């Protein structure tokens, strides 16, 4: 499902979800352009209070069998990491296309077959240019399963700059940093446990540091 009003075909009366191509586009281009305002606009339009798809769990993805592999789409491959933090923490059901968990390349040509290679586990090891990405995705998946708010539908924007975005999922705070150096962001005052980073205890307020090219999932204590 590429175009159309997802709300007319998804929901309790219809399909459980459909592919969210608007968010797909924003995930990669907001990194390539150094402009998190783009993905923030899409998330606000779709999922914030009063959003056109508020309450829906659409399928979110970074690539699939019809579009170029995300490792070939991003201008800076280091952005694979903050992009996947977003993928696993924004509203929707995240999907990983086979092989992209280790960053195999794939560019669409006159047909789609370069995007759909036959792969063995050995081929994944040989072709994947980013083997560390798999452990990051496993970590993100476990965090998502352990934090109930991330599976919910509530999305509350807090702040956004070109390279940082902060939002709430229920009572859980999420902060993502696309810069290659730590960044300080403001989150509501309180004591938090960072579920993404070993349950590190954090004190919320005007200056919480976010690691470079990564994020935090802050569960209030």
C-alpha positions as a Python dict, from the first residue, in 0.01 Angstrom:
ca = {
    (1, 'X'): (0, 0, 0),
    (2, 'X'): (181, 310, -122),
    (3, 'X'): (-84, 582, -157),
    (4, 'X'): (-426, 652, -14),
    (5, 'X'): (-589, 715, 322),
    (6, 'X'): (-471, 440, 555),
    (7, 'X'): (-751, 519, 799),
    (8, 'X'): (-1011, 399, 550),
    (9, 'X'): (-863, 50, 525),
    (10, 'X'): (-708, 1, 871),
    (11, 'X'): (-861, -16, 1215),
    (12, 'X'): (-1093, -236, 1422),
    (13, 'X'): (-1334, -256, 1128),
    (14, 'X'): (-1076, -353, 864),
    (15, 'X'): (-708, -442, 824),
    (16, 'X'): (-472, -452, 1121),
    (17, 'X'): (-228, -226, 938),
    (18, 'X'): (-59, -136, 613),
    (19, 'X'): (285, -21, 500),
    (20, 'X'): (360, 335, 611),
    (21, 'X'): (546, 480, 313),
    (22, 'X'): (535, 838, 438),
    (23, 'X'): (734, 744, 749),
    (24, 'X'): (961, 520, 539),
    (25, 'X'): (1059, 820, 328),
    (26, 'X'): (1107, 1044, 630),
    (27, 'X'): (1329, 793, 807),
    (28, 'X'): (1602, 801, 544),
    (29, 'X'): (1568, 1153, 402),
    (30, 'X'): (1564, 1320, 743),
    (31, 'X'): (1908, 1165, 800),
    (32, 'X'): (2042, 1233, 451),
    (33, 'X'): (1929, 1597, 466),
    (34, 'X'): (2027, 1652, 829),
    (35, 'X'): (1667, 1751, 900),
    (36, 'X'): (1480, 1570, 1175),
    (37, 'X'): (1202, 1827, 1130),
    (38, 'X'): (1084, 1618, 833),
    (39, 'X'): (1026, 1296, 1024),
    (40, 'X'): (886, 1498, 1317),
    (41, 'X'): (630, 1656, 1084),
    (42, 'X'): (517, 1316, 954),
    (43, 'X'): (493, 1168, 1304),
    (44, 'X'): (296, 1466, 1432),
    (45, 'X'): (63, 1464, 1131),
    (46, 'X'): (-4, 1093, 1162),
    (47, 'X'): (14, 999, 1529),
    (48, 'X'): (3, 1297, 1766),
    (49, 'X'): (-327, 1382, 1933),
    (50, 'X'): (-570, 1459, 1654),
    (51, 'X'): (-339, 1300, 1394),
    (52, 'X'): (-494, 1142, 1088),
    (53, 'X'): (-379, 791, 1189),
    (54, 'X'): (-387, 834, 1566),
    (55, 'X'): (-446, 495, 1730),
    (56, 'X'): (-343, 288, 1426),
    (57, 'X'): (-47, 49, 1428),
    (58, 'X'): (86, 79, 1073),
    (59, 'X'): (381, -126, 944),
    (60, 'X'): (702, 78, 969),
    (61, 'X'): (1013, -18, 773),
    (62, 'X'): (1346, 110, 646),
    (63, 'X'): (1343, -97, 326),
    (64, 'X'): (1163, -386, 161),
    (65, 'X'): (1155, -595, -158),
    (66, 'X'): (1046, -295, -371),
    (67, 'X'): (1281, -16, -258),
    (68, 'X'): (1660, 17, -229),
    (69, 'X'): (1828, -136, 75),
    (70, 'X'): (1869, 114, 355),
    (71, 'X'): (2248, 59, 364),
    (72, 'X'): (2258, 181, 2),
    (73, 'X'): (2013, 467, 61),
    (74, 'X'): (2179, 646, 351),
    (75, 'X'): (2452, 895, 263),
    (76, 'X'): (2629, 827, 594),
    (77, 'X'): (2617, 458, 697),
    (78, 'X'): (2663, 558, 1059),
    (79, 'X'): (2304, 679, 1049),
    (80, 'X'): (2189, 317, 1034),
    (81, 'X'): (2199, 324, 1413),
    (82, 'X'): (1986, 629, 1502),
    (83, 'X'): (1752, 538, 1216),
    (84, 'X'): (1684, 200, 1373),
    (85, 'X'): (1637, 359, 1715),
    (86, 'X'): (1357, 561, 1556),
    (87, 'X'): (1218, 259, 1373),
    (88, 'X'): (1176, 66, 1698),
    (89, 'X'): (1043, 352, 1912),
    (90, 'X'): (796, 544, 1692),
    (91, 'X'): (432, 434, 1660),
    (92, 'X'): (376, 130, 1442),
    (93, 'X'): (498, -225, 1403),
    (94, 'X'): (865, -233, 1292),
    (95, 'X'): (972, -472, 1017),
    (96, 'X'): (1327, -571, 918),
    (97, 'X'): (1386, -689, 561),
    (98, 'X'): (1604, -999, 544),
    (99, 'X'): (1972, -921, 508),
    (100, 'X'): (1936, -557, 604),
    (101, 'X'): (2001, -648, 967),
    (102, 'X'): (2370, -669, 872),
    (103, 'X'): (2359, -387, 617),
    (104, 'X'): (2381, -571, 286),
    (105, 'X'): (2363, -332, -12),
    (106, 'X'): (2096, -335, -280),
    (107, 'X'): (2010, -82, -550),
    (108, 'X'): (1703, -105, -769),
    (109, 'X'): (1781, -127, -1142),
    (110, 'X'): (1549, -214, -1432),
    (111, 'X'): (1386, -474, -1207),
    (112, 'X'): (1374, -565, -837),
    (113, 'X'): (1594, -875, -836),
    (114, 'X'): (1905, -699, -697),
    (115, 'X'): (1691, -628, -390),
    (116, 'X'): (1591, -993, -347),
    (117, 'X'): (1909, -1209, -349),
    (118, 'X'): (1917, -1568, -233),
    (119, 'X'): (2118, -1558, 92),
    (120, 'X'): (2265, -1821, 318),
    (121, 'X'): (2388, -1740, 672),
    (122, 'X'): (2741, -1748, 532),
    (123, 'X'): (2649, -1501, 259),
    (124, 'X'): (2508, -1265, 521),
    (125, 'X'): (2843, -1268, 696),
    (126, 'X'): (3031, -1208, 371),
    (127, 'X'): (2802, -942, 221),
    (128, 'X'): (2693, -752, 529),
    (129, 'X'): (2908, -440, 563),
    (130, 'X'): (2771, -361, 911),
    (131, 'X'): (2780, -677, 1125),
    (132, 'X'): (2745, -471, 1446),
    (133, 'X'): (2403, -355, 1331),
    (134, 'X'): (2250, -692, 1414),
    (135, 'X'): (2335, -668, 1783),
    (136, 'X'): (2195, -314, 1789),
    (137, 'X'): (1867, -434, 1635),
    (138, 'X'): (1846, -722, 1885),
    (139, 'X'): (1898, -472, 2166),
    (140, 'X'): (1628, -244, 2026),
    (141, 'X'): (1386, -534, 1980),
    (142, 'X'): (1435, -648, 2340),
    (143, 'X'): (1385, -292, 2462),
    (144, 'X'): (1063, -261, 2265),
    (145, 'X'): (930, -586, 2412),
    (146, 'X'): (1023, -481, 2766),
    (147, 'X'): (867, -133, 2755),
    (148, 'X'): (491, -153, 2711),
    (149, 'X'): (458, 213, 2609),
    (150, 'X'): (657, 146, 2291),
    (151, 'X'): (393, -100, 2172),
    (152, 'X'): (112, 145, 2240),
    (153, 'X'): (-21, 415, 2011),
    (154, 'X'): (30, 735, 2210),
    (155, 'X'): (280, 982, 2062),
    (156, 'X'): (356, 1318, 2221),
    (157, 'X'): (620, 1542, 2057),
    (158, 'X'): (852, 1725, 2296),
    (159, 'X'): (1130, 1888, 2092),
    (160, 'X'): (1316, 1862, 1764),
    (161, 'X'): (1631, 2011, 1609),
    (162, 'X'): (1806, 1923, 1284),
    (163, 'X'): (1985, 1629, 1447),
    (164, 'X'): (1795, 1547, 1767),
    (165, 'X'): (1434, 1452, 1835),
    (166, 'X'): (1263, 1395, 2169),
    (167, 'X'): (913, 1256, 2219),
    (168, 'X'): (702, 1061, 2464),
    (169, 'X'): (538, 725, 2413),
    (170, 'X'): (289, 716, 2698),
    (171, 'X'): (496, 801, 3006),
    (172, 'X'): (821, 680, 2844),
    (173, 'X'): (1058, 936, 2696),
    (174, 'X'): (1257, 871, 2378),
    (175, 'X'): (1553, 1083, 2266),
    (176, 'X'): (1749, 1018, 1944),
    (177, 'X'): (2073, 1184, 1837),
    (178, 'X'): (2196, 1172, 1475),
    (179, 'X'): (2509, 1376, 1546),
    (180, 'X'): (2851, 1211, 1572),
    (181, 'X'): (2904, 1368, 1915),
    (182, 'X'): (2697, 1363, 2236),
    (183, 'X'): (2408, 1607, 2251),
    (184, 'X'): (2225, 1759, 2546),
    (185, 'X'): (1846, 1767, 2532),
    (186, 'X'): (1576, 1862, 2779),
    (187, 'X'): (1325, 1608, 2909),
    (188, 'X'): (1062, 1649, 3182),
    (189, 'X'): (1208, 1659, 3533),
    (190, 'X'): (1216, 1322, 3706),
    (191, 'X'): (1414, 1005, 3766),
    (192, 'X'): (1435, 764, 3473),
    (193, 'X'): (1581, 424, 3390),
    (194, 'X'): (1730, 406, 3041),
    (195, 'X'): (1589, 76, 2911),
    (196, 'X'): (1804, 92, 2597),
    (197, 'X'): (2136, 137, 2776),
    (198, 'X'): (2161, -110, 3060),
    (199, 'X'): (1889, 57, 3271),
    (200, 'X'): (2124, 343, 3352),
    (201, 'X'): (1960, 580, 3598),
    (202, 'X'): (1909, 929, 3458),
    (203, 'X'): (1782, 1250, 3616),
    (204, 'X'): (1555, 1437, 3377),
    (205, 'X'): (1573, 1812, 3340),
    (206, 'X'): (1727, 2078, 3119),
    (207, 'X'): (2038, 1883, 3009),
    (208, 'X'): (2030, 1506, 2956),
    (209, 'X'): (2315, 1379, 2740),
    (210, 'X'): (2232, 1151, 2446),
    (211, 'X'): (2512, 931, 2307),
    (212, 'X'): (2629, 1001, 1951),
    (213, 'X'): (2445, 821, 1670),
    (214, 'X'): (2218, 650, 1921),
    (215, 'X'): (1938, 721, 2166),
    (216, 'X'): (1780, 670, 2503),
    (217, 'X'): (1451, 510, 2612),
    (218, 'X'): (1372, 669, 2946),
    (219, 'X'): (1123, 487, 3169),
    (220, 'X'): (1009, 696, 3468),
    (221, 'X'): (1086, 552, 3811),
}
